[in-house]
Amino acid sequence: MLRRGQSGYSLIELLVSTSISLIVIAIAVTMLLHSQRLSAAHAKELMLLQSTNSVLQMMKLDLYRAGHGGVLGESVRLSGAAQTYYVKHSEHYTLLAFAYLSGSLGSETAYTNVVYQRQSESKEVLRVCEKKLPRAMSALEAENFTTHFGNTCNTVFDSNLIVVNDFALDSEPLTGVTHTSSLLNIELSTYLRFAPEVSKTLAISIKQRNW
């Protein structure tokens, strides 16, 4: 009888021990899955942050060149534009355009003309258009870039992955003792197409250089 009692008691202990082990394993698995979800969410946020920041840094480098190659102390600007950075808002688009001296085109001096544009009919993408010409383009040509120069535009993000939610531009005039300049503020908002809850808004400010 003693042996049977001891055997029964050991079996109960085994069942309790097994139950506790299963609970511990379940908790561990739950924590692991939660950790993996957090890691996946963090990876998505990091990817969007890096992509959005890379585009803004690319724009910043481009904008630092704007106006280079002018004469008599004046920066290169688009024909018809009051400032080196040409900013235009309308119901159809938000546009930023500029030009700078960039070597030669055959036997002529070459200017790189650049347009960043978000259009109302394709507001989920931000495009950059570029064209080398023997002159700086006009403001009207910048507003109708593809009409005048063909479609030499590319989206700055992979539109299958990243959606542009907003592209805001604001130009503030700065008047100094000898030169008139401007401060350009750019705000770019994005989110992931496959995870809209993951979003990012970054901003930069750039002072126009007087070449």
Secondary structure as UniProt FT lines:
FT   HELIX           2..65
FT   TURN            66..69
FT   TURN            72..73
FT   STRAND          86..89
FT   STRAND          93..105
FT   TURN            106..107
FT   STRAND          108..119
FT   HELIX           120..122
FT   TURN            123..124
FT   STRAND          127..133
FT   HELIX           139..143
FT   HELIX           145..149
FT   STRAND          153..155
FT   TURN            159..161
FT   STRAND          162..175
FT   STRAND          180..192
FT   TURN            193..194
FT   STRAND          195..207
//
